[in-house]
Amino acid sequence: MAPVEIPWTRIDMDLYEVARDGYIVGYVEVVGSVFVALGGTRYDRAVEVAQHLTFHAAVDAVLRRSA
């Protein structure tokens, strides 16, 4: 069985980096009880693509945007 890639890495208290095939494709920022999905390779230029109530849904939104 092939290993499953975990597409996110915690980079700050409320910020996660999302990658696909080793390349950064976006971020998930925790804002209160909402997970904000941000698309883009640089955090300072990333664009909000969705807001979700679960972390995994926000990561999926970032990954879908990058596909």
C-alpha positions in Angstrom: 0.0 0.0 0.0 1.4 3.4 -1.0 1.8 6.0 1.8 -0.8 8.7 1.9 0.5 12.3 1.6 -0.7 14.6 4.3 -1.2 17.8 2.4 -0.9 20.3 5.2 1.7 21.6 7.6 1.2 23.8 10.6 3.3 26.9 10.2 1.9 29.2 13.0 -0.6 29.0 15.8 -3.6 29.6 13.6 -2.1 29.0 10.1 -1.6 25.9 8.0 0.2 25.6 4.7 -1.4 23.3 2.1 0.7 21.5 -0.6 0.1 19.3 -3.6 2.9 17.2 -5.0 5.4 19.1 -2.9 4.3 22.6 -4.0 2.5 25.1 -1.9 -1.0 25.7 -3.3 -2.6 27.6 -0.4 -3.3 28.1 3.3 -5.9 27.5 5.9 -6.3 30.2 8.5 -8.2 29.6 11.7 -10.4 32.6 12.6 -12.4 31.8 15.7 -14.5 28.8 14.9 -14.2 29.2 11.1 -11.5 27.8 8.8 -10.7 30.2 6.0 -9.3 28.6 2.8 -6.8 30.7 1.0 -5.5 29.9 -2.5 -2.0 31.0 -3.7 1.6 30.1 -3.3 2.4 33.1 -1.0 0.5 33.8 2.1 0.8 37.6 1.6 -0.9 37.3 -1.8 -3.3 34.4 -1.2 -6.9 34.9 -2.0 -9.9 33.7 0.1 -11.7 30.9 -1.8 -14.0 29.6 0.9 -14.9 29.4 4.6 -15.8 26.2 6.3 -16.7 24.9 9.8 -14.3 22.0 9.5 -10.5 22.0 8.9 -10.6 19.2 6.4 -13.3 20.8 4.3 -11.1 24.0 4.1 -8.1 21.9 3.1 -10.2 20.2 0.4 -11.3 23.6 -0.9 -7.7 24.7 -1.3 -6.8 21.4 -3.0 -9.8 21.6 -5.4 -8.9 25.1 -6.4 -5.4 24.1 -7.3 -6.4 21.1 -9.4 
